[in-house]
Amino acid sequence: MAVKKTEIYSSLWAGCDELRGGMDASQYKDYVLTLLFLKYVSDKYAGDRDSIIFVPDGAAFENLVALKGNPEI
């Protein structure tokens, strides 16, 4: 059975609302867009020293994910 696009959107919005908690949506987008940019840059340019954007060692999205649960981040 195929999933409808509206069901996917509803599920995504529900997930965002749960993650956002009491934070205003206008503030939440700043964090989400920053993480999306970091993920994109990491996927496209990490490990390529000749690229237009240099991602230093330890600054890729995967390094951030590895710190999940660490209270010092």
Biopython code that builds the backbone (N, CA, C, O; Angstrom):
import numpy as np
from Bio.PDB.StructureBuilder import StructureBuilder

atoms = [
    (1, "MET", "N", (0.845, -1.185, 0.000)),
    (1, "MET", "CA", (0.000, 0.000, 0.000)),
    (1, "MET", "C", (0.886, 1.243, 0.000)),
    (1, "MET", "O", (1.798, 1.351, 0.820)),
    (2, "ALA", "N", (0.633, 2.162, -0.891)),
    (2, "ALA", "CA", (1.432, 3.380, -1.027)),
    (2, "ALA", "C", (1.088, 4.376, 0.081)),
    (2, "ALA", "O", (-0.052, 4.458, 0.539)),
    (3, "VAL", "N", (2.091, 5.115, 0.490)),
    (3, "VAL", "CA", (1.897, 6.150, 1.499)),
    (3, "VAL", "C", (1.628, 7.468, 0.780)),
    (3, "VAL", "O", (2.332, 7.825, -0.165)),
    (4, "LYS", "N", (0.617, 8.177, 1.230)),
    (4, "LYS", "CA", (0.269, 9.447, 0.611)),
    (4, "LYS", "C", (1.218, 10.544, 1.077)),
    (4, "LYS", "O", (1.733, 10.513, 2.194)),
    (5, "LYS", "N", (1.435, 11.508, 0.195)),
    (5, "LYS", "CA", (2.321, 12.625, 0.508)),
    (5, "LYS", "C", (1.834, 13.391, 1.745)),
    (5, "LYS", "O", (2.644, 13.830, 2.561)),
    (6, "THR", "N", (0.532, 13.547, 1.881)),
    (6, "THR", "CA", (-0.011, 14.272, 3.036)),
    (6, "THR", "C", (0.282, 13.532, 4.337)),
    (6, "THR", "O", (0.498, 14.165, 5.371)),
    (7, "GLU", "N", (0.291, 12.212, 4.298)),
    (7, "GLU", "CA", (0.627, 11.426, 5.492)),
    (7, "GLU", "C", (2.092, 11.618, 5.877)),
    (7, "GLU", "O", (2.425, 11.702, 7.059)),
    (8, "ILE", "N", (2.959, 11.686, 4.876)),
    (8, "ILE", "CA", (4.383, 11.915, 5.146)),
    (8, "ILE", "C", (4.577, 13.294, 5.766)),
    (8, "ILE", "O", (5.294, 13.435, 6.757)),
    (9, "TYR", "N", (3.936, 14.320, 5.180)),
    (9, "TYR", "CA", (4.046, 15.675, 5.718)),
    (9, "TYR", "C", (3.531, 15.743, 7.150)),
    (9, "TYR", "O", (4.153, 16.369, 8.008)),
    (10, "SER", "N", (2.413, 15.110, 7.405)),
    (10, "SER", "CA", (1.841, 15.119, 8.756)),
    (10, "SER", "C", (2.785, 14.456, 9.750)),
    (10, "SER", "O", (2.970, 14.948, 10.863)),
    (11, "SER", "N", (3.374, 13.353, 9.348)),
    (11, "SER", "CA", (4.319, 12.645, 10.211)),
    (11, "SER", "C", (5.554, 13.495, 10.490)),
    (11, "SER", "O", (6.027, 13.555, 11.625)),
    (12, "LEU", "N", (6.077, 14.152, 9.456)),
    (12, "LEU", "CA", (7.249, 15.019, 9.634)),
    (12, "LEU", "C", (6.941, 16.191, 10.561)),
    (12, "LEU", "O", (7.736, 16.512, 11.445)),
    (13, "TRP", "N", (5.791, 16.830, 10.360)),
    (13, "TRP", "CA", (5.417, 17.953, 11.213)),
    (13, "TRP", "C", (5.231, 17.510, 12.661)),
    (13, "TRP", "O", (5.629, 18.222, 13.583)),
    (14, "ALA", "N", (4.636, 16.356, 12.862)),
    (14, "ALA", "CA", (4.441, 15.845, 14.223)),
    (14, "ALA", "C", (5.792, 15.594, 14.897)),
    (14, "ALA", "O", (5.973, 15.903, 16.074)),
    (15, "GLY", "N", (6.738, 15.031, 14.141)),
    (15, "GLY", "CA", (8.079, 14.808, 14.684)),
    (15, "GLY", "C", (8.773, 16.108, 15.034)),
    (15, "GLY", "O", (9.406, 16.217, 16.085)),
    (16, "CYS", "N", (8.658, 17.090, 14.162)),
    (16, "CYS", "CA", (9.266, 18.399, 14.434)),
    (16, "CYS", "C", (8.641, 19.051, 15.662)),
    (16, "CYS", "O", (9.349, 19.621, 16.493)),
    (17, "ASP", "N", (7.332, 18.969, 15.777)),
    (17, "ASP", "CA", (6.663, 19.549, 16.942)),
    (17, "ASP", "C", (7.126, 18.888, 18.237)),
    (17, "ASP", "O", (7.308, 19.557, 19.254)),
    (18, "GLU", "N", (7.314, 17.576, 18.192)),
    (18, "GLU", "CA", (7.769, 16.862, 19.391)),
    (18, "GLU", "C", (9.198, 17.245, 19.748)),
    (18, "GLU", "O", (9.507, 17.448, 20.923)),
    (19, "LEU", "N", (10.069, 17.346, 18.759)),
    (19, "LEU", "CA", (11.458, 17.731, 19.018)),
    (19, "LEU", "C", (11.564, 19.179, 19.482)),
    (19, "LEU", "O", (12.402, 19.505, 20.323)),
    (20, "ARG", "N", (10.738, 20.024, 18.949)),
    (20, "ARG", "CA", (10.777, 21.452, 19.255)),
    (20, "ARG", "C", (10.379, 21.730, 20.688)),
    (20, "ARG", "O", (10.904, 22.655, 21.307)),
    (21, "GLY", "N", (9.463, 20.949, 21.224)),
    (21, "GLY", "CA", (9.012, 21.159, 22.589)),
    (21, "GLY", "C", (8.382, 22.525, 22.754)),
    (21, "GLY", "O", (7.493, 22.905, 21.992)),
    (22, "GLY", "N", (8.848, 23.267, 23.761)),
    (22, "GLY", "CA", (8.287, 24.586, 24.051)),
    (22, "GLY", "C", (8.942, 25.711, 23.281)),
    (22, "GLY", "O", (8.569, 26.872, 23.453)),
    (23, "MET", "N", (9.909, 25.398, 22.439)),
    (23, "MET", "CA", (10.612, 26.438, 21.681)),
    (23, "MET", "C", (9.718, 26.981, 20.572)),
    (23, "MET", "O", (8.976, 26.228, 19.940)),
    (24, "ASP", "N", (9.789, 28.276, 20.340)),
    (24, "ASP", "CA", (9.034, 28.894, 19.265)),
    (24, "ASP", "C", (9.529, 28.373, 17.914)),
    (24, "ASP", "O", (10.727, 28.157, 17.731)),
    (25, "ALA", "N", (8.620, 28.177, 16.985)),
    (25, "ALA", "CA", (8.979, 27.619, 15.684)),
    (25, "ALA", "C", (9.973, 28.493, 14.933)),
    (25, "ALA", "O", (10.802, 27.977, 14.183)),
    (26, "SER", "N", (9.904, 29.818, 15.123)),
    (26, "SER", "CA", (10.843, 30.698, 14.428)),
    (26, "SER", "C", (12.266, 30.516, 14.938)),
    (26, "SER", "O", (13.213, 30.719, 14.177)),
    (27, "GLN", "N", (12.445, 30.143, 16.193)),
    (27, "GLN", "CA", (13.775, 29.848, 16.723)),
    (27, "GLN", "C", (14.231, 28.461, 16.283)),
    (27, "GLN", "O", (15.404, 28.259, 15.968)),
    (28, "TYR", "N", (13.321, 27.525, 16.263)),
    (28, "TYR", "CA", (13.628, 26.135, 15.923)),
    (28, "TYR", "C", (14.199, 26.020, 14.520)),
    (28, "TYR", "O", (15.113, 25.230, 14.281)),
    (29, "LYS", "N", (13.664, 26.807, 13.588)),
    (29, "LYS", "CA", (14.138, 26.728, 12.202)),
    (29, "LYS", "C", (15.603, 27.110, 12.088)),
    (29, "LYS", "O", (16.311, 26.590, 11.226)),
    (30, "ASP", "N", (16.071, 28.014, 12.946)),
    (30, "ASP", "CA", (17.488, 28.397, 12.916)),
    (30, "ASP", "C", (18.381, 27.198, 13.224)),
    (30, "ASP", "O", (19.406, 27.004, 12.571)),
    (31, "TYR", "N", (18.006, 26.410, 14.194)),
    (31, "TYR", "CA", (18.784, 25.224, 14.555)),
    (31, "TYR", "C", (18.709, 24.153, 13.466)),
    (31, "TYR", "O", (19.719, 23.550, 13.104)),
    (32, "VAL", "N", (17.513, 23.929, 12.955)),
    (32, "VAL", "CA", (17.319, 22.892, 11.941)),
    (32, "VAL", "C", (18.061, 23.244, 10.653)),
    (32, "VAL", "O", (18.723, 22.387, 10.068)),
    (33, "LEU", "N", (17.958, 24.483, 10.212)),
    (33, "LEU", "CA", (18.646, 24.883, 8.985)),
    (33, "LEU", "C", (20.161, 24.799, 9.150)),
    (33, "LEU", "O", (20.864, 24.428, 8.210)),
    (34, "THR", "N", (20.664, 25.135, 10.316)),
    (34, "THR", "CA", (22.099, 25.023, 10.578)),
    (34, "THR", "C", (22.548, 23.571, 10.511)),
    (34, "THR", "O", (23.579, 23.266, 9.912)),
    (35, "LEU", "N", (21.782, 22.676, 11.120)),
    (35, "LEU", "CA", (22.135, 21.255, 11.083)),
    (35, "LEU", "C", (22.036, 20.686, 9.666)),
    (35, "LEU", "O", (22.871, 19.875, 9.265)),
    (36, "LEU", "N", (21.029, 21.101, 8.915)),
    (36, "LEU", "CA", (20.901, 20.644, 7.528)),
    (36, "LEU", "C", (22.087, 21.117, 6.686)),
    (36, "LEU", "O", (22.603, 20.362, 5.862)),
    (37, "PHE", "N", (22.517, 22.360, 6.892)),
    (37, "PHE", "CA", (23.670, 22.877, 6.162)),
    (37, "PHE", "C", (24.926, 22.100, 6.538)),
    (37, "PHE", "O", (25.709, 21.724, 5.665)),
    (38, "LEU", "N", (25.122, 21.858, 7.828)),
    (38, "LEU", "CA", (26.286, 21.091, 8.276)),
    (38, "LEU", "C", (26.271, 19.688, 7.683)),
    (38, "LEU", "O", (27.313, 19.188, 7.260)),
    (39, "LYS", "N", (25.118, 19.051, 7.647)),
    (39, "LYS", "CA", (24.996, 17.708, 7.073)),
    (39, "LYS", "C", (25.336, 17.728, 5.585)),
    (39, "LYS", "O", (26.070, 16.864, 5.105)),
    (40, "TYR", "N", (24.810, 18.701, 4.859)),
    (40, "TYR", "CA", (25.071, 18.802, 3.424)),
    (40, "TYR", "C", (26.558, 19.023, 3.157)),
    (40, "TYR", "O", (27.152, 18.331, 2.330)),
    (41, "VAL", "N", (27.152, 19.974, 3.847)),
    (41, "VAL", "CA", (28.574, 20.279, 3.642)),
    (41, "VAL", "C", (29.434, 19.078, 4.009)),
    (41, "VAL", "O", (30.398, 18.770, 3.308)),
    (42, "SER", "N", (29.098, 18.405, 5.086)),
    (42, "SER", "CA", (29.860, 17.229, 5.506)),
    (42, "SER", "C", (29.783, 16.121, 4.464)),
    (42, "SER", "O", (30.795, 15.507, 4.125)),
    (43, "ASP", "N", (28.577, 15.867, 3.958)),
    (43, "ASP", "CA", (28.406, 14.810, 2.957)),
    (43, "ASP", "C", (29.137, 15.137, 1.658)),
    (43, "ASP", "O", (29.704, 14.250, 1.020)),
    (44, "LYS", "N", (29.124, 16.397, 1.274)),
    (44, "LYS", "CA", (29.670, 16.779, -0.021)),
    (44, "LYS", "C", (31.179, 17.055, 0.014)),
    (44, "LYS", "O", (31.883, 16.722, -0.940)),
    (45, "TYR", "N", (31.685, 17.656, 1.094)),
    (45, "TYR", "CA", (33.055, 18.158, 1.082)),
    (45, "TYR", "C", (34.002, 17.554, 2.127)),
    (45, "TYR", "O", (35.213, 17.748, 2.022)),
    (46, "ALA", "N", (33.500, 16.839, 3.115)),
    (46, "ALA", "CA", (34.391, 16.303, 4.158)),
    (46, "ALA", "C", (35.419, 15.355, 3.542)),
    (46, "ALA", "O", (35.078, 14.476, 2.751)),
    (47, "GLY", "N", (36.663, 15.547, 3.913)),
    (47, "GLY", "CA", (37.742, 14.702, 3.423)),
    (47, "GLY", "C", (38.352, 15.167, 2.115)),
    (47, "GLY", "O", (39.324, 14.577, 1.644)),
    (48, "ASP", "N", (37.797, 16.221, 1.517)),
    (48, "ASP", "CA", (38.328, 16.748, 0.256)),
    (48, "ASP", "C", (38.997, 18.090, 0.528)),
    (48, "ASP", "O", (38.327, 19.117, 0.633)),
    (49, "ARG", "N", (40.312, 18.074, 0.639)),
    (49, "ARG", "CA", (41.051, 19.294, 0.976)),
    (49, "ARG", "C", (41.109, 20.295, -0.177)),
    (49, "ARG", "O", (41.470, 21.452, 0.036)),
    (50, "ASP", "N", (40.764, 19.876, -1.380)),
    (50, "ASP", "CA", (40.794, 20.773, -2.538)),
    (50, "ASP", "C", (39.423, 21.355, -2.862)),
    (50, "ASP", "O", (39.259, 21.995, -3.900)),
    (51, "SER", "N", (38.450, 21.147, -2.004)),
    (51, "SER", "CA", (37.092, 21.617, -2.286)),
    (51, "SER", "C", (36.958, 23.105, -1.953)),
    (51, "SER", "O", (37.841, 23.710, -1.346)),
    (52, "ILE", "N", (35.842, 23.660, -2.365)),
    (52, "ILE", "CA", (35.572, 25.076, -2.129)),
    (52, "ILE", "C", (35.317, 25.358, -0.644)),
    (52, "ILE", "O", (35.603, 26.452, -0.157)),
    (53, "ILE", "N", (34.782, 24.371, 0.066)),
    (53, "ILE", "CA", (34.533, 24.488, 1.504)),
    (53, "ILE", "C", (35.384, 23.441, 2.207)),
    (53, "ILE", "O", (35.318, 22.257, 1.876)),
    (54, "PHE", "N", (36.173, 23.871, 3.165)),
    (54, "PHE", "CA", (37.035, 22.957, 3.913)),
    (54, "PHE", "C", (36.362, 22.595, 5.224)),
    (54, "PHE", "O", (36.012, 23.474, 6.011)),
    (55, "VAL", "N", (36.181, 21.312, 5.459)),
    (55, "VAL", "CA", (35.614, 20.811, 6.712)),
    (55, "VAL", "C", (36.769, 20.254, 7.542)),
    (55, "VAL", "O", (37.312, 19.201, 7.208)),
    (56, "PRO", "N", (37.153, 20.945, 8.617)),
    (56, "PRO", "CA", (38.283, 20.477, 9.426)),
    (56, "PRO", "C", (38.002, 19.121, 10.073)),
    (56, "PRO", "O", (36.847, 18.747, 10.277)),
    (57, "ASP", "N", (39.057, 18.400, 10.389)),
    (57, "ASP", "CA", (38.906, 17.129, 11.091)),
    (57, "ASP", "C", (38.171, 17.369, 12.411)),
    (57, "ASP", "O", (38.496, 18.294, 13.156)),
    (58, "GLY", "N", (37.202, 16.544, 12.681)),
    (58, "GLY", "CA", (36.421, 16.661, 13.911)),
    (58, "GLY", "C", (35.240, 17.604, 13.810)),
    (58, "GLY", "O", (34.513, 17.780, 14.788)),
    (59, "ALA", "N", (35.025, 18.225, 12.638)),
    (59, "ALA", "CA", (33.942, 19.196, 12.497)),
    (59, "ALA", "C", (32.831, 18.714, 11.567)),
    (59, "ALA", "O", (31.956, 19.499, 11.204)),
    (60, "ALA", "N", (32.848, 17.460, 11.182)),
    (60, "ALA", "CA", (31.823, 16.925, 10.284)),
    (60, "ALA", "C", (30.568, 16.554, 11.071)),
    (60, "ALA", "O", (30.595, 16.443, 12.297)),
    (61, "PHE", "N", (29.486, 16.368, 10.354)),
    (61, "PHE", "CA", (28.205, 16.017, 10.965)),
    (61, "PHE", "C", (28.319, 14.730, 11.782)),
    (61, "PHE", "O", (27.726, 14.619, 12.855)),
    (62, "GLU", "N", (29.077, 13.767, 11.278)),
    (62, "GLU", "CA", (29.243, 12.489, 11.976)),
    (62, "GLU", "C", (29.882, 12.683, 13.350)),
    (62, "GLU", "O", (29.561, 11.958, 14.292)),
    (63, "ASN", "N", (30.790, 13.661, 13.468)),
    (63, "ASN", "CA", (31.413, 13.949, 14.757)),
    (63, "ASN", "C", (30.393, 14.503, 15.748)),
    (63, "ASN", "O", (30.448, 14.199, 16.940)),
    (64, "LEU", "N", (29.469, 15.309, 15.254)),
    (64, "LEU", "CA", (28.411, 15.841, 16.098)),
    (64, "LEU", "C", (27.477, 14.726, 16.563)),
    (64, "LEU", "O", (27.069, 14.690, 17.724)),
    (65, "VAL", "N", (27.143, 13.822, 15.650)),
    (65, "VAL", "CA", (26.278, 12.689, 16.001)),
    (65, "VAL", "C", (26.957, 11.807, 17.047)),
    (65, "VAL", "O", (26.291, 11.268, 17.931)),
    (66, "ALA", "N", (28.276, 11.658, 16.952)),
    (66, "ALA", "CA", (29.015, 10.832, 17.912)),
    (66, "ALA", "C", (28.949, 11.419, 19.326)),
    (66, "ALA", "O", (29.146, 10.695, 20.302)),
    (67, "LEU", "N", (28.674, 12.720, 19.448)),
    (67, "LEU", "CA", (28.591, 13.371, 20.762)),
    (67, "LEU", "C", (27.184, 13.312, 21.367)),
    (67, "LEU", "O", (26.927, 13.883, 22.427)),
    (68, "LYS", "N", (26.290, 12.620, 20.682)),
    (68, "LYS", "CA", (24.906, 12.524, 21.174)),
    (68, "LYS", "C", (24.890, 12.000, 22.605)),
    (68, "LYS", "O", (25.512, 10.986, 22.921)),
    (69, "GLY", "N", (24.174, 12.704, 23.447)),
    (69, "GLY", "CA", (24.056, 12.320, 24.851)),
    (69, "GLY", "C", (25.114, 12.930, 25.741)),
    (69, "GLY", "O", (25.021, 12.821, 26.964)),
    (70, "ASN", "N", (26.123, 13.571, 25.163)),
    (70, "ASN", "CA", (27.183, 14.208, 25.942)),
    (70, "ASN", "C", (26.653, 15.545, 26.475)),
    (70, "ASN", "O", (26.259, 16.400, 25.682)),
    (71, "PRO", "N", (26.635, 15.744, 27.783)),
    (71, "PRO", "CA", (26.094, 16.995, 28.326)),
    (71, "PRO", "C", (26.996, 18.203, 28.077)),
    (71, "PRO", "O", (26.586, 19.330, 28.353)),
    (72, "GLU", "N", (28.192, 18.006, 27.573)),
    (72, "GLU", "CA", (29.129, 19.112, 27.374)),
    (72, "GLU", "C", (29.041, 19.752, 25.998)),
    (72, "GLU", "O", (29.837, 20.638, 25.688)),
    (73, "ILE", "N", (28.091, 19.327, 25.158)),
    (73, "ILE", "CA", (27.990, 19.955, 23.828)),
    (73, "ILE", "C", (26.945, 21.032, 23.837)),
    (73, "ILE", "O", (26.712, 21.674, 22.813)),
]
sb = StructureBuilder()
sb.init_structure("model")
sb.init_model(0)
sb.init_chain("A")
sb.init_seg("    ")
for serial, (resi, resn, name, xyz) in enumerate(atoms, 1):
    if name == "N":
        sb.init_residue(resn, " ", resi, " ")
    sb.init_atom(name, np.array(xyz, "f"), 0.0, 1.0, " ", f" {name:<3s}", serial, name[0])
structure = sb.get_structure()
